[in-house]
Amino acid sequence: MYRANRNAFLLFMFLSACSSPAERIVSVRLNPVMEDGSRWDLLGGVPDPYIVVDGKSYRDHACDDSYKCSFRVRGSWWYRIEVFDRDEALDGKAGSAWCLASGTCHAGTAEIRFEEGP
């Protein structure tokens, strides 16, 4: 059973890699506090979320003082997504996950949703 699932997964990954990249909207929502229960910013401020998708940083597109942020990304079906809070001194990591480009996945204290792009 494991081997059949693994082979199906590998075939899916191969076919996904061969398909043309699609534009999708990735929406991120952070919990009000980090995993350890502390606030996102030192003075109790709201986070400035951004993502790194398959090694490409969207730090310059971070949403200031918001628990939610959306980004336009290109890719196939599987994404390696890391979610961060942008700060002046040291960015805080909310989490990371491999996500299928449909529905919702979770990365630490972040919820990630996918939508088809225009």
KOLSEFI-499207 format. One record per atom (N, C-alpha, C): residue number from 1; residue in one letter; x, y, z. Coordinates in steps of 0.2 Angstrom, whole numbers, always signed. Example, Ala and Ser with C-alpha at 12.3 -4.5 7.8 and 13.67 -1.06 7.14 Angstrom:
KOLSEFI-499207
> 1,A,+66,-28,+39 .
> 1,A,+62,-22,+39 .
> 1,A,+66,-16,+39 .
> 2,S,+64,-11,+35 .
> 2,S,+68,-5,+36 .
> 2,S,+64,+0,+39 .
end
This chain:
KOLSEFI-499207
> 1,M,+4,-6,+0 .
> 1,M,+0,+0,+0 .
> 1,M,+4,+6,+0 .
> 2,Y,+9,+6,+4 .
> 2,Y,+14,+12,+5 .
> 2,Y,+17,+13,-2 .
> 3,R,+20,+8,-5 .
> 3,R,+23,+9,-12 .
> 3,R,+19,+11,-17 .
> 4,A,+12,+9,-17 .
> 4,A,+7,+11,-22 .
> 4,A,+6,+19,-21 .
> 5,N,+5,+21,-15 .
> 5,N,+4,+28,-13 .
> 5,N,+10,+32,-15 .
> 6,R,+16,+30,-14 .
> 6,R,+22,+33,-15 .
> 6,R,+23,+34,-23 .
> 7,N,+22,+29,-26 .
> 7,N,+22,+29,-34 .
> 7,N,+17,+34,-37 .
> 8,A,+11,+34,-34 .
> 8,A,+6,+38,-37 .
> 8,A,+8,+46,-35 .
> 9,F,+11,+47,-29 .
> 9,F,+13,+53,-27 .
> 9,F,+19,+56,-32 .
> 10,L,+23,+51,-33 .
> 10,L,+29,+53,-38 .
> 10,L,+27,+55,-45 .
> 11,L,+22,+51,-47 .
> 11,L,+19,+52,-54 .
> 11,L,+16,+59,-54 .
> 12,F,+12,+60,-49 .
> 12,F,+8,+66,-48 .
> 12,F,+13,+72,-48 .
> 13,M,+19,+72,-45 .
> 13,M,+24,+77,-44 .
> 13,M,+27,+78,-51 .
> 14,F,+28,+72,-55 .
> 14,F,+31,+73,-61 .
> 14,F,+27,+76,-66 .
> 15,L,+21,+74,-66 .
> 15,L,+16,+77,-71 .
> 15,L,+15,+85,-69 .
> 16,S,+15,+86,-63 .
> 16,S,+14,+93,-60 .
> 16,S,+20,+98,-63 .
> 17,A,+26,+95,-62 .
> 17,A,+32,+98,-65 .
> 17,A,+31,+100,-72 .
> 18,C,+28,+95,-76 .
> 18,C,+28,+96,-83 .
> 18,C,+23,+101,-85 .
> 19,S,+18,+102,-81 .
> 19,S,+12,+107,-83 .
> 19,S,+15,+114,-83 .
> 20,S,+11,+118,-87 .
> 20,S,+14,+125,-87 .
> 20,S,+12,+129,-80 .
> 21,P,+16,+134,-78 .
> 21,P,+14,+137,-72 .
> 21,P,+8,+141,-72 .
> 22,A,+4,+141,-67 .
> 22,A,-2,+145,-67 .
> 22,A,-1,+151,-61 .
> 23,E,-5,+156,-62 .
> 23,E,-4,+161,-57 .
> 23,E,-10,+160,-52 .
> 24,R,-8,+160,-46 .
> 24,R,-13,+159,-41 .
> 24,R,-12,+165,-35 .
> 25,I,-17,+166,-32 .
> 25,I,-17,+170,-26 .
> 25,I,-16,+166,-20 .
> 26,V,-11,+168,-16 .
> 26,V,-10,+165,-10 .
> 26,V,-12,+170,-4 .
> 27,S,-17,+168,+0 .
> 27,S,-19,+172,+6 .
> 27,S,-16,+169,+12 .
> 28,V,-13,+173,+16 .
> 28,V,-11,+171,+23 .
> 28,V,-14,+174,+28 .
> 29,R,-16,+171,+33 .
> 29,R,-19,+173,+39 .
> 29,R,-15,+171,+45 .
> 30,L,-12,+175,+49 .
> 30,L,-9,+174,+55 .
> 30,L,-13,+174,+62 .
> 31,N,-11,+169,+66 .
> 31,N,-15,+170,+73 .
> 31,N,-13,+176,+76 .
> 32,P,-17,+178,+81 .
> 32,P,-15,+185,+85 .
> 32,P,-8,+184,+89 .
> 33,V,-6,+178,+91 .
> 33,V,+0,+177,+95 .
> 33,V,+4,+172,+91 .
> 34,M,+11,+172,+93 .
> 34,M,+15,+167,+90 .
> 34,M,+14,+160,+94 .
> 35,E,+17,+155,+92 .
> 35,E,+16,+148,+95 .
> 35,E,+18,+148,+102 .
> 36,D,+23,+152,+104 .
> 36,D,+25,+152,+111 .
> 36,D,+20,+157,+116 .
> 37,G,+15,+160,+112 .
> 37,G,+10,+164,+116 .
> 37,G,+12,+171,+116 .
> 38,S,+18,+173,+114 .
> 38,S,+20,+180,+114 .
> 38,S,+17,+184,+108 .
> 39,R,+17,+191,+108 .
> 39,R,+15,+195,+103 .
> 39,R,+20,+195,+97 .
> 40,W,+18,+197,+91 .
> 40,W,+22,+197,+85 .
> 40,W,+27,+202,+86 .
> 41,D,+25,+208,+88 .
> 41,D,+30,+214,+88 .
> 41,D,+32,+215,+96 .
> 42,L,+38,+218,+97 .
> 42,L,+40,+219,+104 .
> 42,L,+35,+224,+107 .
> 43,L,+33,+229,+104 .
> 43,L,+28,+234,+108 .
> 43,L,+21,+232,+107 .
> 44,G,+20,+225,+106 .
> 44,G,+13,+223,+106 .
> 44,G,+9,+224,+99 .
> 45,G,+13,+226,+94 .
> 45,G,+10,+228,+88 .
> 45,G,+8,+222,+84 .
> 46,V,+5,+224,+78 .
> 46,V,+2,+219,+73 .
> 46,V,+7,+216,+69 .
> 47,P,+7,+210,+66 .
> 47,P,+13,+208,+62 .
> 47,P,+12,+211,+55 .
> 48,D,+18,+210,+51 .
> 48,D,+18,+212,+44 .
> 48,D,+20,+206,+40 .
> 49,P,+15,+202,+38 .
> 49,P,+16,+196,+35 .
> 49,P,+19,+196,+28 .
> 50,Y,+23,+191,+27 .
> 50,Y,+26,+190,+20 .
> 50,Y,+27,+183,+19 .
> 51,I,+28,+180,+13 .
> 51,I,+30,+173,+12 .
> 51,I,+36,+172,+8 .
> 52,V,+39,+166,+8 .
> 52,V,+44,+164,+4 .
> 52,V,+41,+158,+0 .
> 53,V,+41,+158,-6 .
> 53,V,+38,+152,-10 .
> 53,V,+43,+149,-14 .
> 54,D,+44,+143,-13 .
> 54,D,+50,+139,-17 .
> 54,D,+56,+143,-17 .
> 55,G,+58,+146,-12 .
> 55,G,+64,+150,-12 .
> 55,G,+64,+157,-14 .
> 56,K,+58,+159,-17 .
> 56,K,+57,+166,-19 .
> 56,K,+54,+170,-14 .
> 57,S,+57,+176,-11 .
> 57,S,+54,+180,-6 .
> 57,S,+50,+185,-9 .
> 58,Y,+44,+186,-5 .
> 58,Y,+39,+191,-6 .
> 58,Y,+40,+197,+0 .
> 59,R,+46,+197,+3 .
> 59,R,+46,+202,+8 .
> 59,R,+45,+209,+6 .
> 60,D,+46,+211,+0 .
> 60,D,+45,+218,-2 .
> 60,D,+37,+219,-3 .
> 61,H,+33,+214,-3 .
> 61,H,+26,+214,-3 .
> 61,H,+22,+213,+3 .
> 62,A,+26,+213,+9 .
> 62,A,+23,+212,+15 .
> 62,A,+17,+217,+16 .
> 63,C,+12,+215,+20 .
> 63,C,+7,+219,+22 .
> 63,C,+8,+222,+29 .
> 64,D,+8,+229,+29 .
> 64,D,+10,+232,+36 .
> 64,D,+4,+232,+41 .
> 65,D,+6,+230,+47 .
> 65,D,+1,+230,+52 .
> 65,D,-5,+226,+51 .
> 66,S,-5,+220,+49 .
> 66,S,-11,+216,+47 .
> 66,S,-10,+209,+49 .
> 67,Y,-15,+205,+50 .
> 67,Y,-15,+198,+52 .
> 67,Y,-16,+194,+45 .
> 68,K,-18,+198,+40 .
> 68,K,-19,+195,+33 .
> 68,K,-16,+198,+28 .
> 69,C,-14,+194,+23 .
> 69,C,-10,+197,+17 .
> 69,C,-11,+192,+11 .
> 70,S,-11,+195,+5 .
> 70,S,-12,+191,-1 .
> 70,S,-6,+192,-6 .
> 71,F,-4,+187,-10 .
> 71,F,+1,+188,-14 .
> 71,F,+0,+184,-21 .
> 72,R,+2,+186,-26 .
> 72,R,+1,+183,-33 .
> 72,R,+8,+179,-34 .
> 73,V,+7,+173,-35 .
> 73,V,+13,+168,-36 .
> 73,V,+11,+164,-42 .
> 74,R,+17,+162,-45 .
> 74,R,+16,+157,-51 .
> 74,R,+20,+150,-49 .
> 75,G,+17,+145,-51 .
> 75,G,+19,+138,-50 .
> 75,G,+15,+133,-52 .
> 76,S,+16,+127,-50 .
> 76,S,+12,+121,-53 .
> 76,S,+7,+119,-48 .
> 77,W,+8,+114,-45 .
> 77,W,+3,+111,-40 .
> 77,W,+5,+111,-33 .
> 78,W,+12,+110,-32 .
> 78,W,+15,+110,-25 .
> 78,W,+19,+116,-24 .
> 79,Y,+19,+118,-18 .
> 79,Y,+22,+124,-16 .
> 79,Y,+26,+123,-9 .
> 80,R,+32,+125,-8 .
> 80,R,+35,+125,-2 .
> 80,R,+34,+133,+0 .
> 81,I,+30,+134,+6 .
> 81,I,+29,+140,+8 .
> 81,I,+31,+141,+15 .
> 82,E,+35,+147,+16 .
> 82,E,+37,+149,+23 .
> 82,E,+33,+156,+24 .
> 83,V,+31,+157,+30 .
> 83,V,+27,+163,+32 .
> 83,V,+31,+166,+37 .
> 84,F,+32,+173,+36 .
> 84,F,+36,+177,+41 .
> 84,F,+33,+183,+43 .
> 85,D,+35,+186,+49 .
> 85,D,+33,+193,+51 .
> 85,D,+39,+197,+50 .
> 86,R,+38,+202,+45 .
> 86,R,+44,+207,+44 .
> 86,R,+45,+212,+49 .
> 87,D,+51,+212,+52 .
> 87,D,+53,+217,+57 .
> 87,D,+59,+220,+55 .
> 88,E,+61,+226,+58 .
> 88,E,+67,+230,+57 .
> 88,E,+73,+226,+59 .
> 89,A,+73,+222,+64 .
> 89,A,+79,+219,+67 .
> 89,A,+80,+212,+64 .
> 90,L,+75,+208,+66 .
> 90,L,+75,+201,+65 .
> 90,L,+68,+198,+63 .
> 91,D,+67,+196,+57 .
> 91,D,+60,+193,+55 .
> 91,D,+58,+187,+59 .
> 92,G,+52,+186,+61 .
> 92,G,+50,+181,+65 .
> 92,G,+46,+176,+60 .
> 93,K,+48,+169,+61 .
> 93,K,+45,+164,+57 .
> 93,K,+38,+161,+60 .
> 94,A,+33,+162,+56 .
> 94,A,+27,+159,+58 .
> 94,A,+26,+151,+57 .
> 95,G,+29,+149,+52 .
> 95,G,+29,+142,+50 .
> 95,G,+31,+141,+43 .
> 96,S,+31,+134,+41 .
> 96,S,+32,+132,+34 .
> 96,S,+29,+126,+33 .
> 97,A,+27,+125,+26 .
> 97,A,+23,+119,+24 .
> 97,A,+24,+118,+17 .
> 98,W,+23,+111,+15 .
> 98,W,+22,+110,+8 .
> 98,W,+14,+110,+7 .
> 99,C,+12,+114,+2 .
> 99,C,+5,+115,+1 .
> 99,C,+3,+113,-6 .
> 100,L,-3,+110,-7 .
> 100,L,-6,+108,-13 .
> 100,L,-10,+115,-15 .
> 101,A,-9,+117,-21 .
> 101,A,-12,+123,-24 .
> 101,A,-20,+123,-24 .
> 102,S,-23,+120,-19 .
> 102,S,-30,+120,-19 .
> 102,S,-32,+120,-12 .
> 103,G,-37,+124,-10 .
> 103,G,-40,+123,-3 .
> 103,G,-35,+127,+2 .
> 104,T,-34,+124,+8 .
> 104,T,-31,+127,+13 .
> 104,T,-26,+122,+16 .
> 105,C,-20,+125,+18 .
> 105,C,-15,+121,+22 .
> 105,C,-13,+126,+28 .
> 106,H,-9,+123,+33 .
> 106,H,-7,+126,+39 .
> 106,H,+1,+126,+39 .
> 107,A,+3,+131,+41 .
> 107,A,+11,+132,+43 .
> 107,A,+12,+135,+49 .
> 108,G,+13,+131,+54 .
> 108,G,+14,+134,+61 .
> 108,G,+7,+138,+63 .
> 109,T,+8,+144,+64 .
> 109,T,+3,+149,+67 .
> 109,T,-1,+152,+61 .
> 110,A,+1,+150,+55 .
> 110,A,-2,+153,+49 .
> 110,A,-7,+148,+45 .
> 111,E,-12,+151,+42 .
> 111,E,-17,+148,+38 .
> 111,E,-16,+150,+31 .
> 112,I,-15,+146,+26 .
> 112,I,-13,+148,+19 .
> 112,I,-19,+145,+15 .
> 113,R,-22,+150,+11 .
> 113,R,-27,+148,+6 .
> 113,R,-25,+149,-1 .
> 114,F,-27,+145,-6 .
> 114,F,-26,+146,-13 .
> 114,F,-32,+148,-17 .
> 115,E,-31,+153,-21 .
> 115,E,-37,+154,-26 .
> 115,E,-33,+155,-33 .
> 116,E,-37,+153,-38 .
> 116,E,-35,+154,-45 .
> 116,E,-34,+162,-46 .
> 117,G,-29,+163,-50 .
> 117,G,-27,+170,-52 .
> 117,G,-32,+172,-58 .
> 118,P,-31,+178,-59 .
> 118,P,-35,+181,-65 .
> 118,P,-33,+178,-72 .
end
